[in-house]
Amino acid sequence: MKNVRAKLIVILAATLVGLLVLHLIFLTAQTDCDDYWELVELFNMDSEISLFTWFSTTILLFVPAVLLLYIGWKKRRAGEKLSWSWFVLGGVFLFLSMDDGAMIHEKVSTINRLTGLQDILNDINPYLFGWSWWVVYTPFVIALVFVMLRWFMSVPTRTKVLVAIAFFLAVIGQEGMEIISGMVATSSDGEYVSMVWRGFQKFIGRSGLALFLFALVDYILVNKEKLLPRAIFNKS
């Protein structure tokens, strides 16, 4: 298991940067030749049927969910008091994986329009609330922070730092920049500017998820005697 951390961070960083570069290259191709639309969709970070969406849903969300549930199971068997916190966080990542793949957040915006909430938000500021799903999600994010505070204080300092940076990047990318994306998409005359911006937005948000995945792997390796089968770490 030597150099596992270094290899993981290099692979995750290279994949994200590569996907961002392809996103920008193929967006330029899209403006010149519409016949390549299907090819562009494959590398468009703003598309729900792209390689980026697969990478985000499976690697950056589902894998951490499995790791969190596994850690929670091991800690529950050991009788640790905060084992439930790992299950809660694992459930959150499972939901986020489903959300990313099934576009649940976009359906929330649709519900807002059906219930009339979108009309109320548009009266306040149609640009700020162009995409209104974040209005519904934000209270849950705040509640999650309070629920997970004891868990956060219980993990080692290095894990705290990594998780804090990961959370900041994920929230900025997923919600903070999403607000600006809604304003750009609503006010801009061209769709191109919005799609370029959303590429950088998703890159930052998923960088946070990648860092969280790294933090989990690092935590498991640091606590391998408790979390990994003895036959595995005896070989390292």
N, C-alpha and C positions, 0 to 999 in steps of 0.2 A: 504493500500500500504506500510505498515511498513515492513522493512527488504527486500524489493523487490530487492534492489541493491545487498545485501549480497547473497541472494538466487540465483540471476542470475549469479553472478560471480562464485559461487560454482558449479552450474550446468554446465556452459560453461567449466570451468577448468577441472572438473571431467570427462566430456564427451571427451574432447580432450586428456587428459592423458590416459583415458581408451582405446580410439581408437588407440593411439600410442602403448600401451602395447600389445593389441591384434595384431596389425600389426607385431610387433617384434616376438611374440610367433608363429603366424601362418606362418611367413616367415621361421622360423626354421623347422616347420612341413613340409613345402613345399619341403625343400631340401632332406627330408628323405622319403617322400611318395607322389608321383605325383598324386595318386588317389584322394587326397584331394584338388586338384587344384581349383575346383569350390567353395569349402568352404573357401580356402585361398583368392580367389578373393573378397569374400564378406567383408573381413577385411583388404585387402591390400590397404594401403593409396595411393599407386601409381597407383591403378586401377581406371578406369573411371566408373566402374560399382560396386561400393562398398558403404557401409554404410557411409564411410567418405565423399565420393563425394556428396551423398545426403545431409548430414549434412552441408557440405560446401556450396553447391549450394542453398539450401533452407533456412537454419537457418542463416548462416553467411553472405549471400549475398542478397538473395531476401527479407528477413525480414528488414534489414537495408534500402534497396531500398524503401520499402513501407513506413517505418518510415520517411525517408528523404522527400519523396514526400508529405506525410501527413503534416509534419512541414512546407514545402514550401507552401502548400495550405493554411494553417492557417495564415502564415505570409503574404501571398499575400492578403488575405481577410482583414488583419489588415493594409494593405497599407505600409508595410515595404519595404525599397528600395532594400535590398539584398535578397529578397525572391527568386529571380531567381537562386541564388547560390545553394539553397537547391534542386531545381529541377535539376540543372546540376549534382550535386553530386548523386542525386537519379538515374538519367539516367546512370551515370557511373556504379553504383552498379547493375542496371538492366542488363547492358551489361556484366559485370563481371559474373553475375549469368548465363547468356546464354553461356558465354565463358567457364565457368567451366563445364556446363552440356553438351554442344555440341562440346567441344574441339576446339574452334575457333582458339586458339593460335597455336595448332598443325597444323591446316590448313594453317596458316600464314607461318610456316616453309616449308610446301609443296609448297606454292606459291613461296617462296624464291628459292627453287630448280628448279621450272619450269621456272622462270625468269632469272636464272643464277646468282642471287645474292649469293646463297649458294656457288657456285664455287669460286666467288671472296673472300668471307669470309674464305673459306677453304685454299685459297692461303696465306691468312694472318696468320691464326692459326686454323687448323682443330679441335683442342681440345677445344679451347676457344669458338669457334662458332659451336660446335657440334649440339646444339639446338639453332637455330638463331632467333626464334620469338621475343626474348627480344630486339634484335637490332631494330626491327620495333616498339615495344611497348614503349621503353624508351623515345623517343621524345615526345610521347603523355603524358607520366607521367610527364615529365618536364613542358610541356605546361599547364597541369592541375594544377600543383603547383602554377604557376604564375596566372592562372585564379582564383583560389580559395584563393589567398592570402588575399584579402579584407574580404572574409567570415571568414577566420581563425582569423584575427585580431578582428573581431566583436564578437566572441563568448567569454563566460566567461573564466577566467584563468584556472580553473579546466578542462574545456572542451578542452582548448588549449593543456594542458599537456597530457591528455588522448589521444587526436587525434594525437599529435606529436609522442608519443610512439607507438601507433597503426600503424601509417603510416610507421615508421621506421621498425617495426617488419614485416609488410606486404611486404614492398619493399625488405628487406633483404631475407625473405623467398621465395617470388615469383620470384624475379629477381636475387638478389645477389647470393644466394645459387643455383639457377637454372643454373647459369653459371658454377659453380663448378660441379653440377650434370652432365652437358653435358660433361665436361672434364673427370669425373669419368666413365661415361657410355662408352665414346669413348676409353679411355685408359685402363680400367680395363679388365682383362681376365675373370672375373666372373661377372654375372649379380647380384648376391646376394649383393655384396658391394654397388652397385648403388641403389638397392631397399631399403636397410637399410638407406642409406644416405638420399634418397628422403623422407623417412618416417619422419625423423627429420626436413628436409627442409619444408615439408608441415605442420608439427606441429607448427613450428615457424611462418610461413606465416599466418596460420589460427588463431594462437593466437593473431596476430595483428588484424584480422577481428573480433574476439570475443571481443577484447578490444574496438574496434570501436562501436560494437553493444552496449556494456555496456555504452560507452560514450553517445550514443544517448538516451538510456533509462534514464540515469542520467540527461541529459539535459532536457528531457521532464518532469521528476519528479520535477526538480528545477523550471521549468516554467509551472507547471501544471495549474495554474490559467488562463494562456493564451492558452495553448495547449490542455488541456483535458476538456471534458464536465464537468460542475459544479457538476452534479449528482455523478460523479465518485470520484473526489477528496474531496467532502464533507463527504464521508464515511470513509476517511483515518484518 
